[in-house]
Structure formats: structure tokens, C-alpha cells
Amino acid sequence: MDSASRSGCPINAAVEVLGDPWGMLVLRDIIFGNRRHFRELIAGSEEGIATNILSSRLKRLTAAGLLTRQDAQRGQRVTYSLTEAGIQVLPIMVALGNWGLIHRDGSRRLRVRAELLRDGGPELLTRFMDELREIHLGIPRPDPDAPRASEQLRTAYETAMREQSTQD
């Protein structure tokens, strides 16, 4: 048991790390948006995260072992990468997204990726996790000829954006 945990309950232990909404949104933006630098995370935040909150969450996620931080050399930016534990948050996010699809309203452009991951099932999820391992951990994808899950998600999002702009 982690000495900082309130109990030995695995649900409690997970909630202590993942239960903060800002932390989950930072992970979401790294996973789905490939935003790996502070400025990208601030500029791309749909919810408008404040710089002090982002800084705090990046430190927490790094301390919890979900991210690593590659310090910048002169003229470069700090880069954040997912760890294996961070990559394994993806199925949790998919489950949260599925719940949100059923029980909450939302815009089409923001729902489309959750719908694709729901409909793509375990095979798409596995391909996406393999792709994240390649990007963040340097582990080659087992099937380099398989379509990239990120491309499917990007294409679905861009299509929804175009559809929304024609309806406006």
C-alpha cells in the first residue's frame, strides 16, 4: 500500500490518483491530442485550464508515475510522456466516455471519438494503446501495417467538425 493512500482499497488508490478532473483532462489531452508541452496543453484546453492548475497537475501526474518529464535543454521545451501506467488509463477513459455517451449530452464533435472507441471495441483500443507505446515509450507497434487508431480518431473528429460548420 502506498503510504500516502487512505486505505488499501484499490478503488480508493485509483481515485486518489485519477479522481481529480483536471488530472484526467490533462491525460486526455496528452493521449488524444498528443499535446506534450505546457503551452500546447494550455492553448488546446477545451475547458480553459489555468496555468497554475496545469503546472500542479503535471507535477502530480509525474509524481504518481503516469507521466515522465524530459527536462528541456537550452532552446527546447520540457516534454511530457506517458508511462505504461499512464497508457493503461486509456481503457478507464473509454469506460468514462461510454458512460458519458449514455447519460450526458454533448456536442457531436466532442462525442465522436468516444463513439468510435466504443464501436471499435477491444481491437481499436489495443491498436491505440500500441500506438501510444510507440510514441511515448519507443516500443514499435506489433503490427506496423495496421491502420493507426489516432488517424481514425482524427478523421472522425475532423468530419464531425466539418458537419458542424455546415450546420451552423
Secondary structure by P-SEA (a helix, b strand, c coil): cccccccccaaaaaaaccccaaaaaaaaaaaccccccaaaaaaaccccccaaaaaaaaaaaaaacccccccccccccbbbbbccccccaaaaaaaaaaaaacccccccccaaaaaaaaaacaaaaaaaaaaaaaacccccccccccccaaaaaaaaaaaaaaaaaaac
